[in-house]
Amino acid sequence: MILPVIMSGGSGSRLWPLSRALHPKQFLALLNDKTMLQETINRLDSSNCLEPLIICNEEHRFIVAEQLRANGTGSSDIILEPMGKNTAPAITLAALAAMANGEDPLLLVLAADHVIKDVEAFQKAVVTATAFAQQDKLVTFGIVPTQAETGYGYIKQGTQQSQVEAVGFVVDSFVEKPDLATAQAYLDSGEYLWNSGMFMFKASRYLEELAKFSPEMLAVCTEAYEGKSKDLDFTRISADIFSKCPEDSIDYAVMEPLCKAEGAGAIVVPMDAGWSDVGSFSSLWEVSEKDENGNVNTGDVISHATTNCYISANNKLVTTVGVDNLVIVETKDAILVACKDQVQDVKAIVNMLKAEDRYEYKHQREVYRPWGKYDSLDFGDRDQVKRITVKPGAKLSLQMHHHRAEHWIVVSGTARVTNGEKEFLLTENQSTYIPLGTIHSLENPGVLPLELIEVQTGSYLGEDDIVRFDDKYGRS
């Protein structure tokens, strides 16, 4: 059987302000009502695949778990990386986990943030790769190029290989992102494919090659994995040990050295499946459905004499007159206006926000928590208003604050409130006041979402002014 390994790290900074560090693009529904992570899972052939193994950042763990739940998907494991170390260590952790019970499955390594429009073609490429992987080859998928693209790395095809009606090619070499003239030459030659970052191989074969080419990485990852601990649905890796791991991609750590070794150990399988890594708003515009004027409009958009634009209105009416080739993205707390042919530079804006330590770099105004979400409606120097949504059966931690008092007003649903030594129920239009320093908690005992307004007042309103005494989600 095939064990899908879905790497769900990364920040997707070129899709800001839709994507933020704590809610990146793989968790967004960009083309339909499913998120990119959910789409990645749903295109798998369930008859040949086990429940996926997910690798994600610790900060994203509850978003991953909730999106799996909402999608009706189980998981074989959710591995939490203490810090990002690039793809090779992440895949090493997955291979070690896959073999922990004495098994040796085929790993299908996928990114959580790719678009693949032709699911049938994708599944056929996986079948082809399976034939080679079962013969101990390390297989990568090369995308059949449609244009001279300077934003992708390339794979040069070598000798054709056949395996039980499956056709692939020996990997001649991996090539860095080229300039435009070189990219055009690659396209004209027909010998080059885009490097997709997707792979298939036996777990044991990957570890065997890693031991040859990067033994220190294997040693550190093995020790870190052996020091793991379980936390709810998550596997936590030893941070102290993992921090010593070399940082490298699978291309540099394993695949490129393997290409230079004797034998045909690395195989590339061509894939022509409408693939995109959605690395910018221009690529998102390319893969999205357009109107007769070449516009991609989402949300409440009214346009006149507007062509070839990507316009996303998430909360307000957005109108345009006489513009062309623009990206306009409106969210609750930010607006982006950019020329579509310069959207790669959106990352520069994100870097400026990060340097100024602005919350818009990390957070949407709407912030997700394991119990639900909150939306910061208004804030001043000594006050803040939030709209809080608590999922049925969910509970906020038993906590207190040193610098703020809170007033809760129930809008809809039923709340079970702990306020000091008292516990009671509140329903629509009822409220409670929680003085500074009072231990309190909030729970939704019902079957419908609980909506309430929270008014905070005090000298400091930061999210780090929380002392937790008990938490069902394991947060300290």
C-alpha positions as CSV (number, residue, x, y, z in Angstrom):
1,M,0.0,0.0,0.0
2,I,0.9,3.6,-0.5
3,L,1.4,5.9,2.5
4,P,0.8,9.6,1.4
5,V,3.1,12.0,3.2
6,I,1.7,15.5,3.0
7,M,4.1,18.3,3.9
8,S,2.1,21.2,5.2
9,G,4.7,23.7,6.2
10,G,5.5,27.1,4.6
11,S,4.1,30.6,4.9
12,G,2.8,31.3,1.4
13,S,4.0,35.0,1.8
14,R,3.5,35.8,-1.9
15,L,-0.3,35.4,-1.4
16,W,-0.5,38.0,1.4
17,P,-2.9,39.3,2.6
18,L,-5.0,36.2,2.0
19,S,-2.2,34.0,3.4
20,R,-0.5,34.8,6.7
21,A,2.3,33.1,8.7
22,L,-0.2,31.5,11.1
23,H,-2.8,30.8,8.4
24,P,-0.8,30.1,5.1
25,K,-2.2,29.2,1.7
26,Q,-2.5,25.5,2.2
27,F,-5.3,26.2,4.6
28,L,-7.2,28.5,2.2
29,A,-10.0,27.6,-0.1
30,L,-8.7,29.4,-3.2
31,L,-10.6,27.7,-6.1
32,N,-13.7,26.2,-4.5
33,D,-15.1,25.4,-1.1
34,K,-12.3,23.0,-0.2
35,T,-8.9,24.1,1.2
36,M,-5.7,23.2,-0.7
37,L,-4.8,20.7,2.1
38,Q,-8.3,19.1,1.7
39,E,-8.0,19.0,-2.1
40,T,-4.5,17.4,-1.8
41,I,-6.1,14.6,0.3
42,N,-9.2,14.2,-1.9
43,R,-7.3,13.6,-5.1
44,L,-5.7,10.5,-3.7
45,D,-6.9,7.1,-4.8
46,S,-8.4,5.8,-1.6
47,S,-8.4,2.2,-2.8
48,N,-4.5,2.2,-3.0
49,C,-3.6,4.7,-0.3
50,L,-3.5,4.5,3.5
51,E,-4.7,7.4,5.6
52,P,-2.2,10.2,5.1
53,L,0.7,11.2,7.3
54,I,0.8,15.0,7.8
55,I,3.9,17.0,8.7
56,C,3.3,20.5,9.9
57,N,4.5,23.3,12.1
58,E,3.5,23.2,15.7
59,E,1.7,26.5,15.3
60,H,-0.6,25.0,12.6
61,R,-1.4,21.8,14.4
62,F,-5.0,22.6,15.4
63,I,-5.8,24.0,11.9
64,V,-4.6,20.8,10.3
65,A,-6.6,18.7,12.8
66,E,-9.8,20.7,12.3
67,Q,-9.5,20.7,8.4
68,L,-9.1,16.9,8.5
69,R,-12.1,16.6,10.7
70,A,-14.2,18.9,8.5
71,N,-13.1,16.9,5.5
72,G,-14.1,13.6,7.1
73,T,-10.5,12.4,6.8
74,G,-8.5,10.4,9.3
75,S,-4.7,10.5,9.5
76,S,-2.1,7.8,10.3
77,D,-0.2,10.5,12.2
78,I,0.3,14.3,12.4
79,I,4.0,15.0,13.0
80,L,4.9,18.3,14.5
81,E,8.2,19.8,13.4
82,P,9.7,21.9,16.2
83,M,11.2,24.2,13.6
84,G,11.5,24.2,9.8
85,K,14.6,22.4,8.4
86,N,13.6,22.1,4.8
87,T,12.2,19.0,3.1
88,A,14.8,16.4,3.6
89,P,14.6,16.2,7.4
90,A,10.8,16.4,7.2
91,I,10.7,13.4,4.9
92,T,13.2,11.6,7.1
93,L,10.9,11.9,10.0
94,A,8.0,10.5,7.9
95,A,10.1,7.6,6.7
96,L,11.1,6.7,10.3
97,A,7.5,6.9,11.4
98,A,6.4,4.7,8.5
99,M,8.8,2.0,9.5
100,A,8.2,2.3,13.3
101,N,6.0,-0.8,13.3
102,G,8.2,-3.0,11.1
103,E,6.5,-2.0,7.9
104,D,8.0,-0.6,4.7
105,P,5.3,1.2,2.7
106,L,5.8,3.2,-0.5
107,L,5.8,6.9,0.5
108,L,4.0,9.3,-1.8
109,V,5.5,12.7,-0.8
110,L,3.2,15.6,-1.7
111,A,3.0,19.3,-0.9
112,A,-0.2,20.5,0.6
113,D,-0.4,23.7,-1.5
114,H,-0.4,22.6,-5.1
115,V,-3.2,22.8,-7.6
116,I,-3.8,19.7,-9.9
117,K,-6.8,20.1,-12.2
118,D,-6.6,16.7,-13.9
119,V,-7.0,14.2,-11.1
120,E,-7.1,11.2,-13.4
121,A,-3.8,12.1,-15.0
122,F,-2.3,12.6,-11.5
123,Q,-3.5,9.2,-10.4
124,K,-2.1,7.6,-13.6
125,A,1.3,9.1,-12.9
126,V,1.2,7.7,-9.4
127,V,0.5,4.3,-10.8
128,T,3.5,4.6,-13.1
129,A,5.7,5.8,-10.3
130,T,4.6,2.9,-8.2
131,A,6.0,0.4,-10.7
132,F,9.4,2.0,-10.4
133,A,9.3,2.5,-6.7
134,Q,8.5,-1.2,-6.1
135,Q,11.8,-1.9,-7.9
136,D,13.7,0.2,-5.4
137,K,13.9,3.3,-7.5
138,L,13.6,6.8,-6.0
139,V,11.0,8.5,-8.2
140,T,10.3,12.2,-8.7
141,F,7.4,13.7,-10.8
142,G,8.3,16.1,-13.5
143,I,5.7,18.5,-14.8
144,V,5.4,18.7,-18.6
145,P,6.1,22.4,-19.2
146,T,3.6,24.7,-20.9
147,Q,5.8,27.8,-21.2
148,A,9.3,29.1,-20.7
149,E,9.0,29.5,-16.9
150,T,11.8,31.1,-14.9
151,G,10.2,30.5,-11.5
152,Y,10.7,26.8,-11.3
153,G,13.6,24.4,-11.2
154,Y,13.9,21.9,-14.0
155,I,14.7,18.2,-14.3
156,K,16.6,17.0,-17.4
157,Q,15.4,13.6,-18.7
158,G,18.0,10.9,-19.5
159,T,17.5,7.4,-20.9
160,Q,14.0,6.1,-21.1
161,Q,13.1,3.3,-18.7
162,S,10.1,0.9,-18.9
163,Q,8.6,-1.2,-16.2
164,V,5.5,-3.3,-16.8
165,E,3.9,-0.7,-19.2
166,A,5.1,2.1,-17.1
167,V,7.4,4.6,-18.8
168,G,9.8,7.0,-17.0
169,F,13.3,8.4,-17.5
170,V,16.5,8.3,-15.7
171,V,17.1,11.7,-14.0
172,D,20.1,13.2,-15.9
173,S,20.3,16.2,-13.6
174,F,18.4,18.8,-11.6
175,V,18.7,22.4,-12.8
176,E,18.3,25.6,-10.9
177,K,15.8,28.3,-11.9
178,P,17.0,29.6,-15.3
179,D,16.8,32.9,-17.0
180,L,14.2,33.4,-19.7
181,A,16.5,32.5,-22.7
182,T,17.7,29.3,-21.0
183,A,14.1,28.4,-20.0
184,Q,13.0,28.9,-23.7
185,A,15.9,26.6,-24.8
186,Y,14.8,24.0,-22.2
187,L,11.2,24.2,-23.5
188,D,12.3,23.9,-27.2
189,S,14.5,20.9,-26.5
190,G,11.7,18.8,-25.1
191,E,14.2,17.2,-22.7
192,Y,13.3,19.2,-19.6
193,L,10.4,19.0,-17.1
194,W,9.5,21.3,-14.2
195,N,10.6,20.1,-10.8
196,S,7.3,19.5,-8.9
197,G,8.7,18.6,-5.5
198,M,6.7,15.4,-5.4
199,F,8.3,12.0,-4.9
200,M,7.6,8.3,-4.4
201,F,9.9,5.6,-2.9
202,K,10.1,2.9,-0.3
203,A,10.7,4.3,3.2
204,S,13.7,2.0,3.6
205,R,15.3,3.0,0.3
206,Y,15.1,6.7,1.1
207,L,16.8,6.1,4.5
208,E,19.4,3.9,2.8
209,E,20.4,6.7,0.3
210,L,20.2,9.3,3.0
211,A,22.7,7.3,5.1
212,K,25.1,7.4,2.2
213,F,24.9,11.1,1.3
214,S,23.8,12.8,4.6
215,P,24.6,10.5,7.5
216,E,24.5,13.3,10.1
217,M,21.0,14.3,9.1
218,L,19.8,10.7,9.5
219,A,21.5,10.3,12.8
220,V,20.0,13.5,14.3
221,C,16.5,12.8,12.9
222,T,16.6,9.2,14.2
223,E,17.6,10.4,17.7
224,A,15.0,13.2,17.6
225,Y,12.3,10.8,16.5
226,E,13.2,8.3,19.2
227,G,12.7,11.1,21.7
228,K,9.2,11.8,20.5
229,S,6.1,12.1,22.6
230,K,2.4,11.8,21.9
231,D,0.0,14.8,22.5
232,L,-3.6,14.2,21.6
233,D,-3.5,13.4,17.8
234,F,0.0,14.7,17.4
235,T,3.5,13.3,17.5
236,R,5.9,15.8,19.0
237,I,9.6,15.6,18.0
238,S,12.4,16.4,20.5
239,A,13.1,20.1,19.8
240,D,16.5,20.1,21.5
241,I,17.8,17.3,19.3
242,F,16.1,18.3,16.1
243,S,17.5,21.8,16.3
244,K,21.0,20.3,15.6
245,C,19.8,18.7,12.3
246,P,21.4,20.0,9.1
247,E,19.0,22.0,7.0
248,D,18.6,20.8,3.4
249,S,16.1,20.0,0.7
250,I,15.6,16.4,-0.6
251,D,17.0,17.5,-3.9
252,Y,20.4,18.5,-2.5
253,A,20.6,15.9,0.3
254,V,19.6,12.8,-1.7
255,M,18.3,13.2,-5.3
256,E,21.2,15.1,-6.9
257,P,23.9,13.0,-5.4
258,L,22.0,9.9,-6.4
259,C,21.9,11.1,-10.0
260,K,25.7,11.4,-10.0
261,A,26.2,7.9,-8.6
262,E,26.4,4.8,-10.8
263,G,23.2,3.1,-11.9
264,A,19.8,4.4,-12.6
265,G,18.6,5.0,-9.0
266,A,16.6,8.2,-9.7
267,I,13.7,8.1,-12.1
268,V,11.5,11.0,-13.2
269,V,7.9,10.3,-14.3
270,P,6.3,13.0,-16.5
271,M,3.0,14.4,-15.3
272,D,0.7,16.5,-17.5
273,A,-2.1,17.2,-15.0
274,G,-2.8,20.9,-15.0
275,W,-0.3,21.4,-12.1
276,S,0.5,24.7,-10.4
277,D,2.3,25.5,-7.2
278,V,0.2,28.7,-6.9
279,G,3.3,30.6,-6.0
280,S,1.8,34.1,-6.7
281,F,-1.4,35.9,-7.5
282,S,-0.5,35.8,-11.2
283,S,-0.4,32.0,-11.1
284,L,-3.6,31.9,-9.1
285,W,-5.2,34.1,-11.8
286,E,-3.9,31.6,-14.4
287,V,-5.6,28.5,-12.9
288,S,-8.8,30.2,-11.9
289,E,-12.0,30.5,-14.0
290,K,-12.3,33.9,-15.7
291,D,-15.2,35.9,-17.0
292,E,-15.5,37.2,-20.6
293,N,-13.1,40.1,-19.8
294,G,-10.4,37.9,-18.4
295,N,-11.2,38.8,-14.8
296,V,-11.2,36.5,-11.8
297,N,-13.7,37.9,-9.3
298,T,-14.4,36.5,-5.9
299,G,-16.8,38.0,-3.4
300,D,-18.8,41.2,-3.9
301,V,-17.2,42.8,-7.0
302,I,-18.6,45.3,-9.5
303,S,-16.4,46.3,-12.4
304,H,-16.6,48.5,-15.4
305,A,-14.1,48.6,-18.3
306,T,-11.9,46.2,-16.3
307,T,-9.8,43.5,-17.9
308,N,-7.4,40.7,-16.9
309,C,-7.6,41.4,-13.2
310,Y,-7.7,39.2,-10.1
311,I,-10.1,40.8,-7.6
312,S,-10.9,39.3,-4.2
313,A,-13.5,41.0,-2.0
314,N,-13.7,39.1,1.3
315,N,-15.8,41.5,3.4
316,K,-16.7,44.7,1.5
317,L,-17.9,45.7,-1.9
318,V,-15.0,46.3,-4.3
319,T,-15.6,48.3,-7.4
320,T,-13.2,49.1,-10.3
321,V,-13.3,51.4,-13.3
322,G,-10.9,51.4,-16.3
323,V,-8.1,49.2,-14.9
324,D,-6.2,46.3,-16.5
325,N,-3.8,43.7,-15.3
326,L,-4.2,44.4,-11.6
327,V,-4.4,42.3,-8.4
328,I,-6.8,43.7,-5.8
329,V,-7.3,41.8,-2.6
330,E,-9.4,43.1,0.3
331,T,-9.5,41.4,3.7
332,K,-10.9,42.6,7.1
333,D,-7.6,44.3,8.0
334,A,-5.6,44.9,4.8
335,I,-5.9,45.8,1.1
336,L,-3.4,44.9,-1.6
337,V,-3.2,46.6,-5.0
338,A,-0.5,45.4,-7.3
339,C,0.4,45.0,-11.0
340,K,-0.2,41.4,-11.9
341,D,3.3,41.2,-13.5
342,Q,5.0,42.3,-10.3
343,V,3.2,40.2,-7.7
344,Q,6.4,38.2,-7.0
345,D,7.4,41.3,-5.0
346,V,4.5,41.0,-2.6
347,K,7.0,39.2,-0.4
348,A,8.9,42.5,0.0
349,I,5.8,43.9,1.7
350,V,5.6,40.9,4.0
351,N,9.3,41.4,4.9
352,M,8.5,45.0,5.8
353,L,5.6,44.0,8.0
354,K,7.8,41.4,9.7
355,A,10.6,43.9,10.3
356,E,8.1,46.3,11.9
357,D,6.6,43.4,14.0
358,R,3.1,44.2,12.7
359,Y,0.4,41.7,13.5
360,E,-0.7,41.6,9.9
361,Y,2.4,39.6,9.1
362,K,1.3,36.7,11.2
363,H,-2.5,37.0,11.8
364,Q,-5.7,37.5,9.9
365,R,-8.1,39.7,11.9
366,E,-10.0,36.5,12.3
367,V,-7.9,34.1,14.4
368,Y,-8.5,30.3,14.6
369,R,-8.1,28.4,17.8
370,P,-8.7,24.7,18.6
371,W,-12.0,25.6,20.2
372,G,-13.2,27.9,17.4
373,K,-12.2,31.4,16.4
374,Y,-12.4,35.1,17.3
375,D,-12.6,38.2,15.2
376,S,-11.1,41.5,16.7
377,L,-13.8,44.0,15.8
378,D,-12.3,47.1,17.4
379,F,-9.4,48.0,19.7
380,G,-8.0,51.0,21.4
381,D,-5.3,51.7,24.0
382,R,-7.3,50.2,26.9
383,D,-10.1,48.4,25.3
384,Q,-10.8,45.6,22.7
385,V,-14.0,44.1,21.3
386,K,-14.0,40.5,19.9
387,R,-16.7,38.3,18.4
388,I,-16.0,34.8,19.6
389,T,-17.3,31.6,18.1
390,V,-17.1,28.4,20.1
391,K,-17.7,25.0,18.4
392,P,-20.2,22.6,19.9
393,G,-18.5,20.6,22.7
394,A,-15.5,22.9,22.8
395,K,-14.1,24.6,25.8
396,L,-11.6,27.5,26.4
397,S,-8.9,26.9,28.9
398,L,-9.4,27.6,32.6
399,Q,-7.4,30.8,32.9
400,M,-6.9,34.2,34.4
401,H,-5.5,37.6,33.3
402,H,-3.2,40.0,35.2
403,H,-4.0,43.1,33.2
404,R,-7.5,43.0,31.9
405,A,-11.1,42.4,32.8
406,E,-13.7,40.9,30.4
407,H,-17.4,41.3,29.8
408,W,-19.2,38.4,27.8
409,I,-22.5,38.9,26.1
410,V,-24.1,35.9,24.4
411,V,-25.4,36.5,20.9
412,S,-26.6,33.0,20.2
413,G,-26.3,29.5,21.6
414,T,-25.7,28.4,25.2
415,A,-22.6,29.1,27.3
416,R,-21.4,27.2,30.4
417,V,-19.4,29.8,32.3
418,T,-16.9,29.4,35.1
419,N,-16.5,32.8,36.9
420,G,-14.5,32.5,40.0
421,E,-16.2,29.9,42.3
422,K,-19.5,30.0,40.4
423,E,-20.5,27.9,37.4
424,F,-23.7,28.8,35.5
425,L,-25.4,28.8,32.0
426,L,-25.9,31.9,29.9
427,T,-28.2,32.1,26.8
428,E,-29.0,34.8,24.2
429,N,-28.8,38.4,25.5
430,Q,-27.4,37.3,28.9
431,S,-24.0,38.4,30.1
432,T,-21.4,38.2,32.8
433,Y,-18.5,40.3,34.0
434,I,-15.1,38.8,34.8
435,P,-12.9,41.0,37.0
436,L,-9.2,41.2,36.6
437,G,-7.4,38.3,38.2
438,T,-10.5,36.1,38.4
439,I,-10.2,32.5,37.2
440,H,-12.7,31.8,34.5
441,S,-13.6,29.5,31.6
442,L,-16.1,29.2,28.8
443,E,-17.7,26.1,27.3
444,N,-20.3,25.3,24.6
445,P,-22.4,22.4,26.0
446,G,-24.8,22.6,23.1
447,V,-25.0,21.2,19.5
448,L,-25.0,24.6,17.8
449,P,-22.2,27.1,17.6
450,L,-21.9,29.6,20.5
451,E,-21.5,33.2,19.5
452,L,-20.7,35.9,21.9
453,I,-19.2,39.4,22.1
454,E,-16.2,39.9,24.5
455,V,-15.3,43.4,25.7
456,Q,-11.8,43.6,27.2
457,T,-10.6,46.6,29.3
458,G,-7.3,47.0,31.0
459,S,-3.7,48.3,30.8
460,Y,-2.5,45.5,28.6
461,L,-4.6,43.4,26.1
462,G,-2.0,41.2,24.5
463,E,-2.7,37.5,23.9
464,D,0.2,36.5,26.1
465,D,-1.6,37.8,29.2
466,I,-3.1,34.4,29.8
467,V,-2.3,32.1,32.8
468,R,-3.7,28.7,32.0
469,F,-4.6,26.3,34.8
470,D,-6.2,23.6,32.7
471,D,-6.6,23.1,29.0
472,K,-8.2,20.1,27.1
473,Y,-5.9,20.9,24.0
474,G,-2.6,20.5,25.9
475,R,-1.6,24.2,25.6
476,S,0.7,25.4,28.4
